């Protein structure tokens, strides 16, 4: 089993209900940063939750 498969096995779906307008904005912002929407959302959530002296861990940088 490769590393990508292991990471995929560790992930669980988490539905998120937002307006069409909000999703469209998030998609635009994530694309502007060259990121997938899921990675962009996770990075923002983790950044806001991480203590200021510790970097957050996201799917994108595991």
N, C-alpha and C positions, 0 to 999 in steps of 0.2 A: 504494500500500500504506500503510495507516495504522500508527500506532505500536503498537497492540495486536497487529497481525499480525506486525510485526517482532519484538516481544518473544516471541510464541509460536513463531516460527521459530527463535529462539535457544535455546529450551528443549529439553531431552531428558528422556525418562522415566527415572526412577531407582527401580526397585522396592525396597521396604523391607519386610522380613519381621519382624513383631512379633506378640505374642500379641493375642488378641481383647480381653483386659482392658486391655492397654496402649493399644491403638488407641482403645478407648472412652474411656479417661481423657484421651488427647490431644485427641480430638474435643471432649470436654466443656470442657477448658481453652481450646482454640482458640475455641470458640463464646463462652465467657465473655468473651473479649477482642474478639469481633466479627470474627474472622479466619478465612479458609479454612485448613483443616488444613495444606495444603502451605506456605502462607505462614508459618504459625505455626512449623512445623518448621524451615524455612529460616532464619527470623529467629533462632531459638535456636541453631542450628548456627553461623551467621555471627557471632552475638554472642560465642560462646565461642571462635571462631577469630581474631577481629579483634584486632589489637594494641590495647592500652588507650588509646593516643593517637589512633587512627583509627576513625571510625565504620564499621561493616560495610555492605556493599551487598547488598540483598536484592531479590528480584523485586518485592516490595511497594513499594519506594521508588526504583525506577529511573525 
